[in-house]
Amino acid sequence: MEMMMSNESKRKLEAEKLAGFLEQDWQNLLAHVAAGRGPDATMERTVKQVIAFLRSESV
């Protein structure tokens, strides 16, 4: 049986997932900077996902 989730629940779940990704990528970015490197493609993708989510929530 498939559980039905409200739109609000789905948004909260997506926000929590993106927050976890962003937190991990922030730690990775700090390590990259300490090693003299810049962000990688995964970090860039996460930031773009977070931006898109925030824009969709601000409507």
Secondary structure, DSSP 8 states (H G I E B T S, - for coil): ------HHHHHHHHHHHHHHHHHHHHHHHHHHHHTT----HHHHHHHHHHHHHHHHHT-
